[in-house]
Amino acid sequence: MQLTYKKLMNKEPEGQYTVTVPALPGCITYGANVDHAIEMAKEAIGIYVEELQSRGEDVPDDSTTLEYSLNLTA
């Protein structure tokens, strides 16, 4: 099964990164740097998906989600 997930990474004041996965509510992890944050996100997503599957629940993903960013000057 091929699943696609968007990951949002925010740099924290102390330098680490917080990662959230919008398609998986509550799926949040952290990393010391970008590479570590991505590694931790892969692990967190895998655990989340395994848990959904073990309970027989639907596994959402972002394969049909389009993403755009807008820059505004205020």
LUMPAPA-786848 format. One record per residue: x, y, z of N, C-alpha, C in turn. Coordinates in steps of 0.2 Angstrom, whole numbers, plus 5000, padded with zeros to 4 digits. Layout:
# residues N
XYZXYZXYZ ...
END
This chain:
# residues 74
500449945000500050005000500450065000 500350114995500750174995500350224998 500650265003500350315006500750375006 500450435005500750505005500550545010 501050575014500850625019501250685019 500950745020501250805020501450815028 502050845028502350855035502450925036 502250955041502351025043502851035048 503451065046503951075051504051145053 504051155060504151225063504751225067 505251275065505851285070505651315076 505851285082505651315088506251355090 506051405095506551455097507251425100 507251365103507851335105508251295099 507951295093508251265087508051205085 507651165089507451095086506751115082 506551055079505951065074505351025077 504851055077504151015078503850995071 503650935071503350905065502650885066 502150905062501450885063501250855056 500750805056500550775050499750785050 499550835046498850855046498350805045 498550755040498050695039497950655045 498450655049498450605055498350645062 497750665064497650715070498050685076 498450725079498850705085499550675083 499650665077500350645075500850695075 501250705081501650755082502350725084 502850755082503550725084504050785083 504650775085505150825086505850795083 506250845081506950825079507450875080 508050855082508550905083508750955077 508650925071508750965065508250935060 508350965054507850945049507850875047 508450845046508550775044508250725050 508450745056508150705062507450715062 507150775061506450785061506050735056 506350735050506050695045506050625047 506650595049506750525052506250515057 506150555062505650545067504950545065 504750585060504150595057503950525053 504450495050504350435046504150375052 504550375057504350335062503650345065 503550405067502850415070502250405065 502350415059501850395054501750325054 502250285053502250215053501850185059 502050205065501750185071500950205071 500850265069500150285069499750245064 499950235058499650195053499550115055 500050095058500050025061499450015066 499350065070498850065075498150075072 498050115067497450115064497250055061 497750025057497649955054497449905059 497849905065497649845070496949855072 496649915072495949925075495449925069 495749905063495249905057494949965055 495350025057495050085055495350105048 495050155045495250185038495950215039 496350215035497050245035496950305030 496950365033496950425028497650445026 497650475020498250505017498150565013 498650595011498650655007498750645000 498650584997498750574990498350614985 497750644988497350684983497350754985 497750774990497750844993498250884988 497950944986498450994983498651044988 499251064988499451114992499751174989 499551234991499851294988500051344994 500551384993500751434998500651504995 500451544999500351614997500751665001 501051704998501451755002501051825001 500951855007500551915007500951975010 500952035008501252085011500752125015 500852135021500352175025500652235028 
END
